[in-house]
Amino acid sequence: MTSSLPPRIHLGKLLRQDGDADASGELSELRYEQSGQPQTMPFAEPAPYRISVNSLQGNEFWLQGTFKPTLEMDCARCLRPVAVPLSLKLGTLMRYDPAAQTPYLEEADTGEEILVFGDPDLDLSNYLAETTLLDAPLSVLHDAACQGLCQVCGHDLNDGPCEHSAAVPVEDNSERFLEASHEGKQHARQNPFGALRGLELPDE
């Protein structure tokens, strides 16, 4: 059943004895905090998640699972909505600290991130949101041949030319983008070696 309620996993029993805990469901959105400000991440379709937490030793645990959100993003050229499906494989070390008022990620000496929590009724909203944002593309196109918007009047050139089309050149950014799949997920990619094309190097 799709829900707008926070994704939670109950770890009270796991803190008292070894074992594991599980949680699953579908989300219509994620409400989380970023730099102290409330944010909402809507999904184009129900986003299923399946999470399990296993006890390791002492106050440490291991979280694993999957999360498959479909983000709603704007085309980088014409601003049309684009559905961007992601398939995230989760795997994070956790540590119980009763002093932690809200869950947060910290970096261990090894460089690995640890999810620190103090409430056994663990809200995974911030964790899932941060994991999703790290995996999401910076830019997307609704179509590799997108013509973009007129730089003068803002007309969508995919619907046909406007009166300014002949006077205003349309920048061809096709080489900066890579079409990732026919489903509409397209990742922005700029070739850092493009400036070296045609460069004549002296013979050694």
Backbone hydrogen bonds, N-H to C=O, Kabsch-Sander energy under -0.5 kcal/mol:
donor,donor_aa,acceptor,acceptor_aa,energy
3,S,26,E,-2.2
8,R,6,P,-0.6
9,I,122,L,-1.9
11,L,9,I,-0.6
11,L,120,P,-2.9
15,L,11,L,-1.8
16,R,12,G,-0.8
16,R,13,K,-0.6
17,Q,13,K,-1.5
21,A,53,V,-2.1
23,A,51,I,-2.5
25,G,49,Y,-1.9
26,E,1,M,-0.9
27,L,47,A,-2.0
28,S,3,S,-2.0
29,E,3,S,-0.6
30,L,41,M,-1.9
32,Y,30,L,-0.6
32,Y,39,Q,-2.0
34,Q,37,Q,-2.6
37,Q,34,Q,-1.6
39,Q,32,Y,-3.5
41,M,30,L,-3.2
43,F,28,S,-1.7
44,A,70,T,-3.0
47,A,27,L,-2.5
49,Y,25,G,-2.6
50,R,66,T,-2.3
51,I,23,A,-3.2
52,S,64,Q,-2.8
53,V,21,A,-2.7
54,N,62,W,-2.4
55,S,19,G,-2.0
56,L,60,E,-2.4
60,E,57,Q,-1.9
61,F,94,M,-2.2
62,W,54,N,-2.6
63,L,92,T,-3.0
64,Q,52,S,-2.5
65,G,90,L,-1.5
66,T,50,R,-2.2
67,F,88,L,-2.1
68,K,48,P,-2.3
70,T,45,E,-0.5
71,L,69,P,-0.6
71,L,84,V,-2.4
72,E,42,P,-0.6
73,M,71,L,-0.6
73,M,82,V,-2.6
75,C,80,R,-2.8
76,A,140,V,-3.2
79,L,75,C,-1.6
82,V,73,M,-3.4
84,V,71,L,-2.4
84,V,82,V,-0.5
86,L,69,P,-2.7
88,L,67,F,-3.2
90,L,65,G,-2.9
90,L,88,L,-0.6
92,T,63,L,-2.5
93,L,113,E,-0.8
94,M,61,F,-3.1
95,R,115,L,-2.2
96,Y,59,N,-2.7
97,D,95,R,-0.5
97,D,117,F,-2.9
100,A,97,D,-2.5
101,Q,99,A,-0.7
104,Y,116,V,-2.0
106,E,114,I,-2.4
108,A,106,E,-0.5
108,A,112,E,-3.3
111,G,108,A,-1.9
114,I,106,E,-3.2
115,L,93,L,-2.7
116,V,104,Y,-3.2
116,V,114,I,-0.8
117,F,95,R,-2.0
122,L,9,I,-1.9
122,L,120,P,-1.5
124,L,7,P,-3.1
124,L,122,L,-0.6
128,L,124,L,-2.8
129,A,125,S,-2.5
130,E,126,N,-2.5
131,T,127,Y,-2.2
132,T,128,L,-2.2
133,L,129,A,-2.6
134,L,130,E,-2.0
135,D,131,T,-1.1
136,A,132,T,-1.5
140,V,74,D,-0.5
146,C,143,D,-2.0
149,L,77,R,-0.7
150,C,155,H,-2.5
154,G,150,C,-1.3
157,L,148,G,-2.1
157,L,155,H,-0.8
159,D,156,D,-1.8
160,G,157,L,-1.1
165,S,162,C,-1.4
167,A,164,H,-0.7
168,V,164,H,-2.3
171,E,169,P,-0.6
173,N,171,E,-0.9
176,R,173,N,-2.0
177,F,174,S,-1.3
178,L,187,H,-2.3
180,A,178,L,-0.6
180,A,185,K,-0.9
181,S,185,K,-1.0
184,G,181,S,-1.3
186,Q,184,G,-0.7
187,H,178,L,-1.3
188,A,139,S,-0.8
189,R,176,R,-3.0
191,N,189,R,-0.5
194,G,191,N,-1.5
196,L,193,F,-1.7
197,R,194,G,-1.4
199,L,196,L,-1.9
201,L,199,L,-0.6
